[in-house]
Amino acid sequence: MKQFSGPVLFLDRSDINTDEIIPARYLTENTREALQPFLLEDLVLEGFNPGTDLHAKSVIISRANFGCGSSREHAPWALETNGIHLVIAESFARIFKQNMFNCGMMAIELSAEALDEIFSTYAGTETHLITQLDKNRFIIKNQNHTHTISFSLSGFNLALVMAGGWVEYADLHY
């Protein structure tokens, strides 16, 4: 099972699309690993530099409609090869969200109000998130604050996460 805890990258914008996650010009790469250096290369967000801001991050917290645009598995693959297995947002594009779970990763939705509180308390600070999958909760903390946040996950998506993705799940059950 993948790790769902670690340092947080805050992307304070809605509608981050799959072309911003991994630009289409790299979709001809032959391996997932070849996508690694290009993650979020085309994302335009004030103060964000993919060359420095992605280093050692394990979790992304963003806003609504994350992963919109073209449906492609390359977007979750680019996150995965960079060690990011968890994205938290208000909402996700349907296909992107299922592709995350199919890869054994998590796309977790929280309310706009919860995200507003997280951004106002933690964005701009060194923040660490711990996922307690068995308790359906996150513990998010920085030097001055700690919050516990509950989340929900369907039984099937939990099974995909526990197995490591759809292929591994199918190997176990079919």
Secondary structure, 3 states (H helix, E strand, C coil): CCCCCEEEEECCCCCCEHHHHCCHHHCCCCCCHHHHHHCCCCCCCCCCCHHHHCCCCCEEECCCCECECCCCCHHHHHHHHCCCCEEEECCECHHHHHHHHHCCCEEEECCHHHHHHHHHHHCCCCCEEEEEHHHCEEEEECCCCEEEEECCCCHHHHHHHHHCCHHHHHHHHC
